[in-house]
Amino acid sequence: MSYMLLIVEPLGQRHERGLEGGQAAYASMLEFTQRLQDRGILQASNSLESTDRSVRLQVRGGKRNVIDGPFAETKEMVGGFFLLDVATREEALAIAAECPAAQWASIEVRRVGPCYN
């Protein structure tokens, strides 16, 4: 089964951490990624830039609307993800607990499946 681990972090945290702290955090995440690859359960992973560099797109009534970030109404952002191939929800939760980001962010664990369930 596929499970997505979404790294949900507070806005502004990256700035507060500073360059050196950010590089150390990133290095720990790269090591975690390598361990998942070595175990053969990683399907995909990546980090995402901050929301101040993002855009949102909506199409309403056939008209496209693009809104530049940052988005004032948000207090958190998805900072990255891991897509895993594991047997159970419990295994996905155990891996989420091993993730270094669990120390500074929340890890949302979601099974991959159709959007109509």
C-alpha positions as CSV (number, residue, x, y, z in Angstrom):
1,M,0.0,0.0,0.0
2,S,1.1,3.5,-0.6
3,Y,1.1,6.1,2.1
4,M,2.0,9.8,1.9
5,L,3.8,11.5,4.7
6,L,3.2,15.3,4.4
7,I,5.6,17.5,6.4
8,V,3.3,20.3,7.8
9,E,5.4,23.0,9.3
10,P,4.6,26.4,10.9
11,L,5.0,29.4,8.6
12,G,8.2,31.4,9.4
13,Q,10.0,28.5,11.0
14,R,12.5,28.3,8.2
15,H,13.4,31.9,8.6
16,E,13.7,31.6,12.4
17,R,16.0,28.6,12.1
18,G,18.5,30.5,10.0
19,L,20.8,29.3,7.3
20,E,23.0,27.1,9.5
21,G,20.1,25.5,11.3
22,G,18.2,25.0,8.0
23,Q,21.2,23.3,6.4
24,A,21.5,20.9,9.4
25,A,17.8,20.1,9.3
26,Y,18.0,19.5,5.5
27,A,21.0,17.2,6.0
28,S,19.2,15.1,8.6
29,M,16.2,14.8,6.2
30,L,18.6,13.6,3.4
31,E,20.0,11.0,5.7
32,F,16.4,9.8,6.5
33,T,15.6,9.7,2.8
34,Q,18.7,7.5,2.2
35,R,17.6,5.1,4.9
36,L,14.2,4.8,3.3
37,Q,15.8,4.1,0.0
38,D,18.0,1.5,1.5
39,R,15.0,-0.2,2.9
40,G,13.3,-0.3,-0.5
41,I,10.1,1.5,0.6
42,L,10.6,5.0,-0.8
43,Q,8.6,5.7,-4.0
44,A,9.3,9.5,-4.1
45,S,10.2,12.4,-1.9
46,N,11.0,16.1,-2.2
47,S,11.1,19.3,-0.2
48,L,8.9,22.3,-1.3
49,E,9.8,26.0,-1.3
50,S,8.1,28.4,1.1
51,T,4.6,29.6,0.3
52,D,6.0,33.1,-0.3
53,R,7.2,31.8,-3.7
54,S,4.0,29.8,-4.5
55,V,0.8,30.6,-6.4
56,R,-2.7,29.3,-6.2
57,L,-4.8,28.7,-9.3
58,Q,-8.6,28.4,-9.5
59,V,-10.9,28.1,-12.5
60,R,-14.4,29.4,-11.9
61,G,-16.9,29.9,-14.6
62,G,-14.2,29.1,-17.2
63,K,-12.0,31.9,-15.9
64,R,-8.6,31.3,-14.5
65,N,-7.6,33.2,-11.4
66,V,-4.0,33.1,-10.2
67,I,-3.2,34.3,-6.6
68,D,0.5,34.9,-5.6
69,G,1.7,33.9,-2.2
70,P,2.2,34.3,0.6
71,F,-1.3,33.5,1.8
72,A,-2.3,35.5,4.8
73,E,-4.9,33.0,5.9
74,T,-2.5,30.1,6.4
75,K,-0.5,29.4,9.5
76,E,1.1,26.2,8.2
77,M,2.5,25.0,5.0
78,V,3.4,21.6,3.4
79,G,7.2,21.7,3.4
80,G,7.8,18.4,1.7
81,F,6.6,14.8,1.3
82,F,7.6,11.2,1.3
83,L,5.6,8.6,-0.7
84,L,6.1,5.2,0.8
85,D,5.2,1.6,-0.1
86,V,4.5,-0.1,3.2
87,A,2.2,-2.9,4.3
88,T,0.2,-1.2,7.0
89,R,-0.9,2.1,8.5
90,E,1.1,1.2,11.6
91,E,4.3,0.8,9.6
92,A,3.7,4.2,8.0
93,L,3.2,5.8,11.5
94,A,6.3,4.1,12.8
95,I,8.3,5.6,9.9
96,A,6.7,9.0,10.4
97,A,8.0,8.9,14.0
98,E,11.5,8.2,12.7
99,C,11.4,11.3,10.5
100,P,13.6,14.1,11.8
101,A,10.9,16.6,10.8
102,A,8.6,15.2,13.5
103,Q,10.8,17.2,15.9
104,W,9.9,20.6,14.4
105,A,6.7,19.9,12.3
106,S,3.7,17.6,12.1
107,I,3.7,14.6,9.9
108,E,0.4,14.0,8.3
109,V,0.1,10.3,7.3
110,R,-2.4,9.6,4.5
111,R,-3.1,6.4,2.6
112,V,-3.1,7.0,-1.2
113,G,-6.5,6.2,-2.7
114,P,-9.4,7.4,-4.8
115,C,-10.8,10.8,-3.9
116,Y,-14.4,9.5,-3.9
117,N,-14.1,7.4,-0.8
